């Protein structure tokens, strides 16, 4: 299912609302989290502290709001646990330090991972590696 098409006024209103949520994190019940896996309409989030270090090894399944940009592994988010169920809901996406994207023909690039510190590229010796494939990985990593 594709994302909704929003006009500029709607996009600005959503951006303002997200900025307001991020600015008011000290006085709310929102928790900081790190997305560690993506499962269709849900993501798994682990709690993190202000230095982005994991606090607990417990993962929480969370739904995300439809008006958020694409959420990928490595994103830092603000989320709220739901009391009735064992899930949560992602309220805001924090700023990304980096973003790895995959090009798509005739469309915008698709985000793959965020906030990456290091990338390790491994190739098998047989069959012989394609040199242009290594170049593509290196260009994407820049």
NORFENRA-V99906 format. One record per residue. N is the residue number from 1. PHI is phi in whole degrees, -180 to 180 (NA if undefined). PSI is psi in whole degrees, 0 to 359 (none if undefined). D_LAST is the distance of its C-alpha to the last C-alpha in Angstrom with 2 decimals. Layout:
BEGIN
[[N PHI PSI D_LAST] [N PHI PSI D_LAST]]
END
This chain:
BEGIN
[[1 NA 132 29.65] [2 -84 161 27.63] [3 -69 155 27.04] [4 -68 148 29.81] [5 -89 119 29.72] [6 -113 144 30.25] [7 -81 174 31.46] [8 -63 322 30.12] [9 -64 318 32.86] [10 -65 318 32.12] [11 -62 318 28.38] [12 -66 319 29.33] [13 -63 318 31.93] [14 -66 317 29.57] [15 -63 319 26.99] [16 -64 319 29.94] [17 -65 318 31.22] [18 -65 319 27.95] [19 -64 322 27.75] [20 -65 319 31.40] [21 -64 316 30.86] [22 -66 320 28.05] [23 -69 332 30.24] [24 -100 28 33.29] [25 -71 334 31.92] [26 -69 332 34.26] [27 -109 20 37.35] [28 -126 178 36.60] [29 -95 19 36.67] [30 -79 144 32.95] [31 -111 149 31.09] [32 -86 139 27.49] [33 -146 164 25.73] [34 -122 126 22.59] [35 -75 123 22.08] [36 -111 342 22.07] [37 -157 157 22.98] [38 -124 127 23.60] [39 -128 75 26.94] [40 66 251 27.47] [41 -90 3 29.12] [42 -129 156 28.80] [43 -131 157 26.26] [44 -101 131 26.98] [45 -124 139 26.53] [46 -114 142 27.23] [47 -66 141 28.57] [48 -132 160 26.58] [49 -96 190 27.84] [50 -65 335 26.68] [51 -92 11 24.41] [52 65 28 22.74] [53 -97 139 24.67] [54 -61 136 26.52] [55 -91 316 30.20] [56 -130 158 31.71] [57 -92 4 31.01] [58 -82 130 32.56] [59 -98 145 30.40] [60 -120 128 31.55] [61 -76 133 31.24] [62 -134 144 30.47] [63 -91 159 30.71] [64 -124 152 28.60] [65 -69 148 29.92] [66 -68 335 29.57] [67 -89 5 28.44] [68 -82 152 25.27] [69 -67 174 21.88] [70 -59 128 20.42] [71 -101 131 20.31] [72 -128 169 18.03] [73 -60 138 18.03] [74 97 349 16.87] [75 -70 141 18.16] [76 -97 131 20.68] [77 -133 164 23.78] [78 -109 128 27.35] [79 -138 161 29.92] [80 -126 127 33.69] [81 -72 143 35.73] [82 -94 132 38.43] [83 -74 326 41.86] [84 -73 330 43.47] [85 -124 178 40.94] [86 -96 31 38.62] [87 -123 181 35.54] [88 -140 182 33.72] [89 -136 133 32.08] [90 -83 124 28.75] [91 -97 325 29.59] [92 -152 153 26.38] [93 -106 124 22.63] [94 -79 165 21.39] [95 -64 145 18.40] [96 -95 141 14.96] [97 -80 322 12.72] [98 -151 163 9.57] [99 -146 125 9.64] [100 -97 123 8.51] [101 -121 151 10.37] [102 -110 127 12.28] [103 -70 146 13.67] [104 -128 138 17.47] [105 -67 135 19.96] [106 66 13 21.95] [107 -141 172 20.39] [108 -69 156 17.65] [109 -61 148 14.52] [110 -99 125 15.54] [111 -66 139 14.01] [112 -114 314 13.87] [113 -152 155 13.14] [114 -129 158 12.83] [115 55 50 12.71] [116 -89 132 10.87] [117 -96 322 11.43] [118 -148 150 10.82] [119 -128 133 10.26] [120 -115 122 12.99] [121 -106 123 13.29] [122 -122 140 17.00] [123 -132 146 18.96] [124 -78 146 22.73] [125 -70 332 24.61] [126 -128 132 26.88] [127 -66 164 26.49] [128 -57 133 24.57] [129 -67 148 20.79] [130 -90 122 19.50] [131 -64 327 17.22] [132 -68 334 15.58] [133 -67 318 14.73] [134 -63 318 12.79] [135 -61 319 10.93] [136 -63 318 10.23] [137 -63 317 8.94] [138 -66 321 6.56] [139 -67 319 5.42] [140 -65 330 5.58] [141 -77 343 3.82] [142 -66 none 0.00]]
END
